[in-house]
């Protein structure tokens, strides 16, 4: 029984991540929006994916505003702090 639930949840995760990305470019139908938000309320993995996707989208948007030819480099201190945080969470 647990395996069936797990497979169903995984399928819903796939659909939810698809809907999250689709929602970035187009409007979702009422049913799709409801399905997505219901799943986000119960799935911590898709909620995390949503946050990460939003961060990536914002970073790309900010980088697209840089002058042509300018190279963006992350500060070494920030990079080090991010690596430490990632290692703590692993």
Residue pairs with C-beta under 8 A, 6 or more apart in sequence:
9 43
12 39
12 43
13 39
13 43
13 45
13 46
15 35
15 39
16 35
16 36
16 39
16 40
16 43
16 46
17 46
17 49
19 28
19 32
19 33
19 35
19 36
20 36
20 46
20 49
20 50
20 53
21 53
22 28
22 32
23 33
23 36
24 53
24 57
28 36
39 46
40 46
40 47
40 50
63 72
66 72
